[in-house]
């Protein structure tokens, strides 16, 4: 694997690693010798999801959060029921780690009420 170091006029340092052809292509782009257009095929590598894909369960729970669903404490069964009302049926064992991930990401807060965890907006 080849490596190239570029320092711009304003002092910015750029380090490029890759094959010699890739480095040459980037250097030529930098110098303006090559068209600065990346083929769509190469851009697909950097796109997380497809534009036409359906929303994930996490996306649905985040929508609930934005709509104020979690203004009052909700248990997993209530969250599951809300998702089912939108036409998506999932087991509660699938929902649990998703909601816990949102708690760890500090999007939701978890409180223990009457020996059961409930989730509220932060």
N, CA, C and O atoms as a GROMACS GRO file, in nm:
protein
  488
    1UNK      N    1   0.085  -0.117   0.000
    1UNK     CA    2   0.000   0.000   0.000
    1UNK      C    3   0.089   0.123   0.000
    1UNK      O    4   0.180   0.136   0.082
    2UNK      N    5   0.063   0.212  -0.092
    2UNK     CA    6   0.140   0.335  -0.104
    2UNK      C    7   0.082   0.443  -0.014
    2UNK      O    8  -0.033   0.435   0.029
    3UNK      N    9   0.163   0.544   0.012
    3UNK     CA   10   0.122   0.652   0.100
    3UNK      C   11   0.174   0.784   0.042
    3UNK      O   12   0.286   0.790  -0.008
    4UNK      N   13   0.090   0.890   0.050
    4UNK     CA   14   0.133   1.020   0.000
    4UNK      C   15   0.095   1.126   0.103
    4UNK      O   16  -0.012   1.119   0.165
    5UNK      N   17   0.182   1.224   0.121
    5UNK     CA   18   0.158   1.336   0.211
    5UNK      C   19   0.149   1.464   0.128
    5UNK      O   20   0.235   1.491   0.045
    6UNK      N   21   0.042   1.541   0.151
    6UNK     CA   22   0.023   1.667   0.079
    6UNK      C   23   0.007   1.777   0.182
    6UNK      O   24  -0.067   1.762   0.279
    7UNK      N   25   0.076   1.888   0.159
    7UNK     CA   26   0.059   2.003   0.246
    7UNK      C   27   0.008   2.119   0.161
    7UNK      O   28   0.070   2.157   0.062
    8UNK      N   29  -0.107   2.174   0.201
    8UNK     CA   30  -0.168   2.283   0.123
    8UNK      C   31  -0.102   2.415   0.157
    8UNK      O   32  -0.018   2.424   0.247
    9UNK      N   33  -0.141   2.519   0.082
    9UNK     CA   34  -0.085   2.652   0.104
    9UNK      C   35  -0.118   2.707   0.242
    9UNK      O   36  -0.039   2.780   0.301
   10UNK      N   37  -0.237   2.669   0.293
   10UNK     CA   38  -0.274   2.720   0.425
   10UNK      C   39  -0.219   2.634   0.540
   10UNK      O   40  -0.250   2.661   0.656
   11UNK      N   41  -0.140   2.533   0.509
   11UNK     CA   42  -0.074   2.452   0.611
   11UNK      C   43  -0.146   2.323   0.646
   11UNK      O   44  -0.099   2.249   0.733
   12UNK      N   45  -0.257   2.295   0.582
   12UNK     CA   46  -0.330   2.173   0.608
   12UNK      C   47  -0.251   2.055   0.553
   12UNK      O   48  -0.202   2.059   0.440
   13UNK      N   49  -0.238   1.950   0.635
   13UNK     CA   50  -0.166   1.830   0.593
   13UNK      C   51  -0.265   1.720   0.560
   13UNK      O   52  -0.356   1.692   0.638
   14UNK      N   53  -0.247   1.659   0.444
   14UNK     CA   54  -0.336   1.552   0.397
   14UNK      C   55  -0.250   1.428   0.376
   14UNK      O   56  -0.149   1.432   0.307
   15UNK      N   57  -0.293   1.317   0.438
   15UNK     CA   58  -0.223   1.189   0.421
   15UNK      C   59  -0.317   1.096   0.346
   15UNK      O   60  -0.432   1.076   0.385
   16UNK      N   61  -0.266   1.039   0.235
   16UNK     CA   62  -0.345   0.950   0.151
   16UNK      C   63  -0.279   0.813   0.150
   16UNK      O   64  -0.159   0.801   0.127
   17UNK      N   65  -0.360   0.710   0.176
   17UNK     CA   66  -0.311   0.572   0.169
   17UNK      C   67  -0.395   0.496   0.069
   17UNK      O   68  -0.517   0.513   0.065
   18UNK      N   69  -0.333   0.413  -0.011
   18UNK     CA   70  -0.404   0.334  -0.110
   18UNK      C   71  -0.308   0.283  -0.216
   18UNK      O   72  -0.186   0.291  -0.200
   19UNK      N   73  -0.364   0.230  -0.322
   19UNK     CA   74  -0.278   0.181  -0.430
   19UNK      C   75  -0.218   0.302  -0.502
   19UNK      O   76  -0.268   0.414  -0.488
   20UNK      N   77  -0.113   0.280  -0.577
   20UNK     CA   78  -0.046   0.390  -0.646
   20UNK      C   79  -0.141   0.457  -0.747
   20UNK      O   80  -0.133   0.578  -0.768
   21UNK      N   81  -0.230   0.377  -0.809
   21UNK     CA   82  -0.325   0.434  -0.903
   21UNK      C   83  -0.425   0.527  -0.832
   21UNK      O   84  -0.458   0.634  -0.883
   22UNK      N   85  -0.472   0.484  -0.713
   22UNK     CA   86  -0.568   0.565  -0.637
   22UNK      C   87  -0.504   0.696  -0.592
   22UNK      O   88  -0.567   0.802  -0.598
   23UNK      N   89  -0.381   0.687  -0.546
   23UNK     CA   90  -0.310   0.807  -0.501
   23UNK      C   91  -0.288   0.903  -0.617
   23UNK      O   92  -0.308   1.024  -0.603
   24UNK      N   93  -0.246   0.851  -0.732
   24UNK     CA   94  -0.224   0.934  -0.850
   24UNK      C   95  -0.353   1.004  -0.893
   24UNK      O   96  -0.351   1.121  -0.930
   25UNK      N   97  -0.465   0.931  -0.887
   25UNK     CA   98  -0.594   0.988  -0.923
   25UNK      C   99  -0.631   1.104  -0.829
   25UNK      O  100  -0.678   1.208  -0.874
   26UNK      N  101  -0.609   1.086  -0.700
   26UNK     CA  102  -0.641   1.190  -0.602
   26UNK      C  103  -0.548   1.310  -0.618
   26UNK      O  104  -0.593   1.424  -0.608
   27UNK      N  105  -0.422   1.286  -0.642
   27UNK     CA  106  -0.328   1.397  -0.662
   27UNK      C  107  -0.367   1.476  -0.786
   27UNK      O  108  -0.362   1.599  -0.786
   28UNK      N  109  -0.405   1.405  -0.893
   28UNK     CA  110  -0.449   1.474  -1.014
   28UNK      C  111  -0.576   1.554  -0.990
   28UNK      O  112  -0.593   1.663  -1.045
   29UNK      N  113  -0.666   1.501  -0.908
   29UNK     CA  114  -0.786   1.576  -0.871
   29UNK      C  115  -0.747   1.702  -0.795
   29UNK      O  116  -0.801   1.810  -0.819
   30UNK      N  117  -0.654   1.686  -0.705
   30UNK     CA  118  -0.611   1.799  -0.623
   30UNK      C  119  -0.546   1.908  -0.710
   30UNK      O  120  -0.567   2.027  -0.686
   31UNK      N  121  -0.470   1.867  -0.807
   31UNK     CA  122  -0.404   1.963  -0.895
   31UNK      C  123  -0.497   2.018  -1.002
   31UNK      O  124  -0.463   2.113  -1.072
   32UNK      N  125  -0.616   1.957  -1.017
   32UNK     CA  126  -0.714   2.005  -1.114
   32UNK      C  127  -0.695   1.949  -1.252
   32UNK      O  128  -0.752   2.002  -1.348
   33UNK      N  129  -0.615   1.843  -1.266
   33UNK     CA  130  -0.591   1.786  -1.399
   33UNK      C  131  -0.702   1.691  -1.441
   33UNK      O  132  -0.720   1.666  -1.560
   34UNK      N  133  -0.776   1.640  -1.344
   34UNK     CA  134  -0.880   1.543  -1.374
   34UNK      C  135  -1.014   1.598  -1.330
   34UNK      O  136  -1.022   1.675  -1.234
   35UNK      N  137  -1.117   1.558  -1.398
   35UNK     CA  138  -1.251   1.602  -1.364
   35UNK      C  139  -1.283   1.558  -1.221
   35UNK      O  140  -1.256   1.443  -1.185
   36UNK      N  141  -1.339   1.646  -1.141
   36UNK     CA  142  -1.368   1.615  -1.001
   36UNK      C  143  -1.507   1.554  -0.987
   36UNK      O  144  -1.587   1.599  -0.906
   37UNK      N  145  -1.533   1.452  -1.064
   37UNK     CA  146  -1.663   1.387  -1.060
   37UNK      C  147  -1.644   1.242  -1.022
   37UNK      O  148  -1.566   1.170  -1.084
   38UNK      N  149  -1.715   1.199  -0.918
   38UNK     CA  150  -1.705   1.061  -0.873
   38UNK      C  151  -1.824   0.984  -0.929
   38UNK      O  152  -1.938   1.029  -0.918
   39UNK      N  153  -1.799   0.870  -0.989
   39UNK     CA  154  -1.909   0.792  -1.044
   39UNK      C  155  -2.007   0.750  -0.934
   39UNK      O  156  -1.967   0.727  -0.820
   40UNK      N  157  -2.134   0.741  -0.969
   40UNK     CA  158  -2.237   0.705  -0.872
   40UNK      C  159  -2.210   0.568  -0.812
   40UNK      O  160  -2.244   0.543  -0.696
   41UNK      N  161  -2.150   0.479  -0.890
   41UNK     CA  162  -2.119   0.345  -0.842
   41UNK      C  163  -2.026   0.350  -0.722
   41UNK      O  164  -2.043   0.272  -0.627
   42UNK      N  165  -1.929   0.439  -0.724
   42UNK     CA  166  -1.835   0.453  -0.613
   42UNK      C  167  -1.899   0.522  -0.493
   42UNK      O  168  -1.862   0.493  -0.379
   43UNK      N  169  -1.993   0.612  -0.517
   43UNK     CA  170  -2.058   0.683  -0.408
   43UNK      C  171  -2.148   0.592  -0.326
   43UNK      O  172  -2.171   0.619  -0.208
   44UNK      N  173  -2.199   0.486  -0.385
   44UNK     CA  174  -2.289   0.396  -0.314
   44UNK      C  175  -2.222   0.333  -0.193
   44UNK      O  176  -2.290   0.296  -0.098
   45UNK      N  177  -2.090   0.321  -0.195
   45UNK     CA  178  -2.018   0.263  -0.082
   45UNK      C  179  -2.034   0.347   0.044
   45UNK      O  180  -2.028   0.294   0.155
   46UNK      N  181  -2.055   0.476   0.028
   46UNK     CA  182  -2.057   0.567   0.141
   46UNK      C  183  -2.198   0.600   0.190
   46UNK      O  184  -2.214   0.666   0.292
   47UNK      N  185  -2.299   0.554   0.118
   47UNK     CA  186  -2.437   0.580   0.157
   47UNK      C  187  -2.482   0.469   0.251
   47UNK      O  188  -2.472   0.351   0.217
   48UNK      N  189  -2.533   0.506   0.370
   48UNK     CA  190  -2.572   0.406   0.468
   48UNK      C  191  -2.694   0.326   0.423
   48UNK      O  192  -2.691   0.204   0.423
   49UNK      N  193  -2.800   0.395   0.385
   49UNK     CA  194  -2.923   0.326   0.347
   49UNK      C  195  -2.969   0.369   0.210
   49UNK      O  196  -2.925   0.471   0.157
   50UNK      N  197  -3.057   0.292   0.155
   50UNK     CA  198  -3.112   0.328   0.026
   50UNK      C  199  -3.226   0.426   0.046
   50UNK      O  200  -3.292   0.423   0.150
   51UNK      N  201  -3.248   0.511  -0.049
   51UNK     CA  202  -3.352   0.613  -0.038
   51UNK      C  203  -3.491   0.550  -0.035
   51UNK      O  204  -3.582   0.606   0.026
   52UNK      N  205  -3.510   0.436  -0.099
   52UNK     CA  206  -3.640   0.372  -0.107
   52UNK      C  207  -3.663   0.268   0.001
   52UNK      O  208  -3.766   0.201   0.000
   53UNK      N  209  -3.570   0.251   0.094
   53UNK     CA  210  -3.585   0.149   0.196
   53UNK      C  211  -3.685   0.192   0.302
   53UNK      O  212  -3.704   0.312   0.326
   54UNK      N  213  -3.750   0.095   0.364
   54UNK     CA  214  -3.849   0.128   0.466
   54UNK      C  215  -3.778   0.164   0.597
   54UNK      O  216  -3.665   0.120   0.620
   55UNK      N  217  -3.842   0.244   0.681
   55UNK     CA  218  -3.779   0.286   0.806
   55UNK      C  219  -3.758   0.168   0.900
   55UNK      O  220  -3.836   0.073   0.901
   56UNK      N  221  -3.653   0.175   0.979
   56UNK     CA  222  -3.624   0.071   1.076
   56UNK      C  223  -3.708   0.092   1.201
   56UNK      O  224  -3.774   0.195   1.216
   57UNK      N  225  -3.706  -0.006   1.291
   57UNK     CA  226  -3.777   0.006   1.417
   57UNK      C  227  -3.720   0.123   1.497
   57UNK      O  228  -3.794   0.196   1.562
   58UNK      N  229  -3.589   0.140   1.493
   58UNK     CA  230  -3.524   0.251   1.563
   58UNK      C  231  -3.576   0.384   1.510
   58UNK      O  232  -3.602   0.476   1.587
   59UNK      N  233  -3.590   0.395   1.378
   59UNK     CA  234  -3.643   0.517   1.318
   59UNK      C  235  -3.786   0.544   1.368
   59UNK      O  236  -3.822   0.658   1.395
   60UNK      N  237  -3.866   0.438   1.378
   60UNK     CA  238  -4.004   0.452   1.424
   60UNK      C  239  -4.008   0.501   1.568
   60UNK      O  240  -4.087   0.589   1.602
   61UNK      N  241  -3.923   0.444   1.654
   61UNK     CA  242  -3.919   0.487   1.795
   61UNK      C  243  -3.871   0.631   1.804
   61UNK      O  244  -3.920   0.707   1.887
   62UNK      N  245  -3.777   0.670   1.720
   62UNK     CA  246  -3.732   0.810   1.719
   62UNK      C  247  -3.844   0.904   1.674
   62UNK      O  248  -3.854   1.016   1.723
   63UNK      N  249  -3.928   0.859   1.580
   63UNK     CA  250  -4.043   0.939   1.540
   63UNK      C  251  -4.139   0.957   1.657
   63UNK      O  252  -4.192   1.066   1.678
   64UNK      N  253  -4.161   0.849   1.732
   64UNK     CA  254  -4.245   0.858   1.851
   64UNK      C  255  -4.188   0.960   1.949
   64UNK      O  256  -4.262   1.038   2.009
   65UNK      N  257  -4.059   0.960   1.963
   65UNK     CA  258  -3.991   1.053   2.054
   65UNK      C  259  -4.015   1.197   2.008
   65UNK      O  260  -4.042   1.284   2.090
   66UNK      N  261  -4.004   1.222   1.880
   66UNK     CA  262  -4.024   1.356   1.826
   66UNK      C  263  -4.169   1.402   1.838
   66UNK      O  264  -4.196   1.521   1.853
   67UNK      N  265  -4.263   1.307   1.832
   67UNK     CA  266  -4.405   1.339   1.840
   67UNK      C  267  -4.453   1.360   1.983
   67UNK      O  268  -4.568   1.399   2.005
   68UNK      N  269  -4.366   1.334   2.083
   68UNK     CA  270  -4.405   1.352   2.223
   68UNK      C  271  -4.465   1.228   2.286
   68UNK      O  272  -4.525   1.238   2.393
   69UNK      N  273  -4.451   1.113   2.224
   69UNK     CA  274  -4.503   0.987   2.276
   69UNK      C  275  -4.444   0.956   2.413
   69UNK      O  276  -4.511   0.898   2.499
   70UNK      N  277  -4.319   0.995   2.434
   70UNK     CA  278  -4.250   0.963   2.558
   70UNK      C  279  -4.256   1.076   2.661
   70UNK      O  280  -4.175   1.078   2.754
   71UNK      N  281  -4.350   1.170   2.646
   71UNK     CA  282  -4.365   1.274   2.747
   71UNK      C  283  -4.409   1.214   2.880
   71UNK      O  284  -4.373   1.263   2.986
   72UNK      N  285  -4.488   1.106   2.873
   72UNK     CA  286  -4.527   1.030   2.992
   72UNK      C  287  -4.455   0.896   2.985
   72UNK      O  288  -4.433   0.845   2.875
   73UNK      N  289  -4.417   0.838   3.099
   73UNK     CA  290  -4.345   0.710   3.098
   73UNK      C  291  -4.422   0.600   3.025
   73UNK      O  292  -4.542   0.583   3.044
   74UNK      N  293  -4.350   0.527   2.941
   74UNK     CA  294  -4.409   0.417   2.864
   74UNK      C  295  -4.327   0.291   2.885
   74UNK      O  296  -4.204   0.295   2.885
   75UNK      N  297  -4.395   0.179   2.903
   75UNK     CA  298  -4.330   0.050   2.912
   75UNK      C  299  -4.306  -0.009   2.774
   75UNK      O  300  -4.355   0.043   2.674
   76UNK      N  301  -4.230  -0.117   2.770
   76UNK     CA  302  -4.201  -0.182   2.641
   76UNK      C  303  -4.329  -0.228   2.571
   76UNK      O  304  -4.339  -0.220   2.449
   77UNK      N  305  -4.425  -0.276   2.648
   77UNK     CA  306  -4.549  -0.325   2.586
   77UNK      C  307  -4.626  -0.210   2.520
   77UNK      O  308  -4.688  -0.230   2.416
   78UNK      N  309  -4.623  -0.091   2.580
   78UNK     CA  310  -4.690   0.024   2.521
   78UNK      C  311  -4.619   0.070   2.394
   78UNK      O  312  -4.683   0.110   2.297
   79UNK      N  313  -4.486   0.065   2.396
   79UNK     CA  314  -4.409   0.102   2.277
   79UNK      C  315  -4.437   0.002   2.165
   79UNK      O  316  -4.456   0.040   2.049
   80UNK      N  317  -4.440  -0.127   2.202
   80UNK     CA  318  -4.468  -0.233   2.104
   80UNK      C  319  -4.607  -0.213   2.043
   80UNK      O  320  -4.624  -0.229   1.923
   81UNK      N  321  -4.705  -0.179   2.126
   81UNK     CA  322  -4.841  -0.157   2.077
   81UNK      C  323  -4.845  -0.039   1.979
   81UNK      O  324  -4.916  -0.044   1.879
   82UNK      N  325  -4.770   0.068   2.009
   82UNK     CA  326  -4.765   0.182   1.919
   82UNK      C  327  -4.705   0.146   1.784
   82UNK      O  328  -4.752   0.192   1.680
   83UNK      N  329  -4.602   0.062   1.786
   83UNK     CA  330  -4.539   0.017   1.661
   83UNK      C  331  -4.636  -0.072   1.582
   83UNK      O  332  -4.644  -0.063   1.460
   84UNK      N  333  -4.708  -0.158   1.655
   84UNK     CA  334  -4.804  -0.245   1.589
   84UNK      C  335  -4.919  -0.166   1.527
   84UNK      O  336  -4.973  -0.206   1.424
   85UNK      N  337  -4.956  -0.055   1.588
   85UNK     CA  338  -5.062   0.030   1.532
   85UNK      C  339  -5.020   0.088   1.397
   85UNK      O  340  -5.105   0.123   1.314
   86UNK      N  341  -4.890   0.099   1.376
   86UNK     CA  342  -4.840   0.148   1.247
   86UNK      C  343  -4.819   0.036   1.147
   86UNK      O  344  -4.773   0.059   1.035
   87UNK      N  345  -4.852  -0.088   1.187
   87UNK     CA  346  -4.847  -0.200   1.093
   87UNK      C  347  -4.722  -0.284   1.096
   87UNK      O  348  -4.703  -0.368   1.009
   88UNK      N  349  -4.635  -0.263   1.194
   88UNK     CA  350  -4.514  -0.343   1.205
   88UNK      C  351  -4.524  -0.431   1.328
   88UNK      O  352  -4.544  -0.381   1.439
   89UNK      N  353  -4.511  -0.561   1.310
   89UNK     CA  354  -4.524  -0.655   1.421
   89UNK      C  355  -4.388  -0.715   1.451
   89UNK      O  356  -4.326  -0.779   1.366
   90UNK      N  357  -4.341  -0.693   1.574
   90UNK     CA  358  -4.212  -0.745   1.616
   90UNK      C  359  -4.226  -0.803   1.757
   90UNK      O  360  -4.313  -0.758   1.832
   91UNK      N  361  -4.145  -0.901   1.792
   91UNK     CA  362  -4.149  -0.952   1.930
   91UNK      C  363  -4.088  -0.850   2.026
   91UNK      O  364  -4.002  -0.770   1.988
   92UNK      N  365  -4.132  -0.854   2.149
   92UNK     CA  366  -4.083  -0.761   2.250
   92UNK      C  367  -3.934  -0.784   2.276
   92UNK      O  368  -3.864  -0.692   2.319
   93UNK      N  369  -3.887  -0.906   2.252
   93UNK     CA  370  -3.745  -0.936   2.271
   93UNK      C  371  -3.658  -0.866   2.167
   93UNK      O  372  -3.538  -0.847   2.189
   94UNK      N  373  -3.716  -0.829   2.054
   94UNK     CA  374  -3.644  -0.752   1.953
   94UNK      C  375  -3.647  -0.604   1.987
   94UNK      O  376  -3.550  -0.532   1.961
   95UNK      N  377  -3.756  -0.560   2.044
   95UNK     CA  378  -3.771  -0.418   2.078
   95UNK      C  379  -3.682  -0.376   2.195
   95UNK      O  380  -3.630  -0.265   2.197
   96UNK      N  381  -3.665  -0.466   2.291
   96UNK     CA  382  -3.589  -0.433   2.412
   96UNK      C  383  -3.448  -0.380   2.385
   96UNK      O  384  -3.413  -0.275   2.439
   97UNK      N  385  -3.365  -0.449   2.304
   97UNK     CA  386  -3.231  -0.395   2.279
   97UNK      C  387  -3.230  -0.265   2.198
   97UNK      O  388  -3.139  -0.184   2.211
   98UNK      N  389  -3.333  -0.246   2.115
   98UNK     CA  390  -3.342  -0.122   2.038
   98UNK      C  391  -3.363  -0.004   2.130
   98UNK      O  392  -3.295   0.098   2.120
   99UNK      N  393  -3.460  -0.019   2.222
   99UNK     CA  394  -3.489   0.089   2.317
   99UNK      C  395  -3.372   0.110   2.412
   99UNK      O  396  -3.340   0.223   2.447
  100UNK      N  397  -3.309   0.002   2.454
  100UNK     CA  398  -3.192   0.014   2.541
  100UNK      C  399  -3.078   0.089   2.471
  100UNK      O  400  -3.005   0.164   2.535
  101UNK      N  401  -3.063   0.067   2.341
  101UNK     CA  402  -2.962   0.140   2.264
  101UNK      C  403  -2.991   0.289   2.261
  101UNK      O  404  -2.898   0.371   2.264
  102UNK      N  405  -3.119   0.326   2.255
  102UNK     CA  406  -3.156   0.468   2.258
  102UNK      C  407  -3.130   0.528   2.397
  102UNK      O  408  -3.099   0.646   2.409
  103UNK      N  409  -3.143   0.445   2.500
  103UNK     CA  410  -3.110   0.491   2.635
  103UNK      C  411  -2.960   0.515   2.646
  103UNK      O  412  -2.916   0.617   2.699
  104UNK      N  413  -2.882   0.421   2.596
  104UNK     CA  414  -2.736   0.436   2.601
  104UNK      C  415  -2.689   0.553   2.515
  104UNK      O  416  -2.588   0.616   2.547
  105UNK      N  417  -2.762   0.581   2.407
  105UNK     CA  418  -2.730   0.695   2.321
  105UNK      C  419  -2.786   0.826   2.375
  105UNK      O  420  -2.777   0.930   2.309
  106UNK      N  421  -2.843   0.821   2.494
  106UNK     CA  422  -2.896   0.938   2.564
  106UNK      C  423  -3.010   1.006   2.490
  106UNK      O  424  -3.028   1.128   2.502
  107UNK      N  425  -3.086   0.929   2.414
  107UNK     CA  426  -3.204   0.982   2.348
  107UNK      C  427  -3.327   0.962   2.434
  107UNK      O  428  -3.421   1.042   2.430
  108UNK      N  429  -3.326   0.855   2.514
  108UNK     CA  430  -3.433   0.826   2.607
  108UNK      C  431  -3.375   0.809   2.747
  108UNK      O  432  -3.254   0.792   2.764
  109UNK      N  433  -3.462   0.815   2.846
  109UNK     CA  434  -3.421   0.792   2.984
  109UNK      C  435  -3.501   0.675   3.038
  109UNK      O  436  -3.618   0.659   3.002
  110UNK      N  437  -3.441   0.592   3.122
  110UNK     CA  438  -3.505   0.473   3.175
  110UNK      C  439  -3.524   0.491   3.326
  110UNK      O  440  -3.431   0.528   3.396
  111UNK      N  441  -3.644   0.463   3.375
  111UNK     CA  442  -3.677   0.476   3.516
  111UNK      C  443  -3.746   0.348   3.562
  111UNK      O  444  -3.826   0.290   3.488
  112UNK      N  445  -3.716   0.304   3.684
  112UNK     CA  446  -3.780   0.185   3.736
  112UNK      C  447  -3.903   0.227   3.816
  112UNK      O  448  -3.891   0.301   3.914
  113UNK      N  449  -4.019   0.180   3.775
  113UNK     CA  450  -4.145   0.208   3.845
  113UNK      C  451  -4.214   0.076   3.875
  113UNK      O  452  -4.241  -0.003   3.785
  114UNK      N  453  -4.244   0.053   4.002
  114UNK     CA  454  -4.315  -0.068   4.044
  114UNK      C  455  -4.252  -0.195   3.985
  114UNK      O  456  -4.322  -0.276   3.924
  115UNK      N  457  -4.122  -0.211   4.003
  115UNK     CA  458  -4.047  -0.330   3.958
  115UNK      C  459  -4.048  -0.350   3.806
  115UNK      O  460  -4.030  -0.461   3.758
  116UNK      N  461  -4.068  -0.242   3.732
  116UNK     CA  462  -4.070  -0.252   3.585
  116UNK      C  463  -4.005  -0.127   3.528
  116UNK      O  464  -4.024  -0.016   3.580
  117UNK      N  465  -3.927  -0.144   3.421
  117UNK     CA  466  -3.862  -0.029   3.356
  117UNK      C  467  -3.960   0.044   3.266
  117UNK      O  468  -4.035  -0.018   3.192
  118UNK      N  469  -3.957   0.176   3.274
  118UNK     CA  470  -4.035   0.259   3.182
  118UNK      C  471  -3.940   0.359   3.118
  118UNK      O  472  -3.833   0.388   3.172
  119UNK      N  473  -3.980   0.411   3.005
  119UNK     CA  474  -3.894   0.498   2.926
  119UNK      C  475  -3.962   0.633   2.906
  119UNK      O  476  -4.080   0.640   2.874
  120UNK      N  477  -3.884   0.740   2.926
  120UNK     CA  478  -3.936   0.877   2.910
  120UNK      C  479  -3.837   0.959   2.830
  120UNK      O  480  -3.721   0.922   2.812
  121UNK      N  481  -3.887   1.072   2.782
  121UNK     CA  482  -3.803   1.165   2.706
  121UNK      C  483  -3.701   1.230   2.799
  121UNK      O  484  -3.732   1.256   2.915
  122UNK      N  485  -3.582   1.255   2.751
  122UNK     CA  486  -3.479   1.322   2.831
  122UNK      C  487  -3.510   1.466   2.847
  122UNK      O  488  -3.435   1.539   2.912
   0.00000   0.00000   0.00000
